[in-house]
């Protein structure tokens, strides 16, 4: 029986993982920049 906790090595899964990581990183950077702009605008 396969261990469900070992991630798959398929290309689709790797691509989805990269998109998720970069998407979350970009969202965090955008939120930080927006928060800085709000602070500077006051």
C-alpha positions in Angstrom: 0.0 0.0 0.0 1.2 3.5 -0.9 1.9 6.0 1.9 -0.5 8.9 1.3 1.9 11.3 3.1 4.6 11.1 0.5 3.9 13.7 -2.2 3.5 12.7 -5.8 6.3 13.5 -8.2 4.1 14.2 -11.2 4.7 17.3 -13.3 1.2 18.6 -12.7 1.6 18.4 -8.9 5.0 20.1 -9.0 3.6 22.9 -11.2 0.6 23.4 -8.9 2.9 23.4 -5.9 5.1 26.1 -7.5 2.1 28.2 -8.5 0.7 27.9 -4.9 4.0 28.9 -3.3 4.6 31.9 -5.6 1.0 33.0 -5.4 1.0 33.0 -1.6 4.4 34.9 -1.6 3.1 37.5 -4.1 -0.1 38.0 -2.1 2.0 38.5 1.1 4.2 41.0 -0.6 1.2 42.9 -2.1 -0.4 43.0 1.4 2.8 44.4 2.9 3.2 47.0 0.2 -0.5 48.0 0.6 -0.1 48.3 4.4 3.0 50.5 3.9 1.2 52.7 1.5 -1.8 53.1 3.8 0.6 54.1 6.7 2.5 56.6 4.5 -0.8 58.1 3.1 -1.9 59.1 6.6 
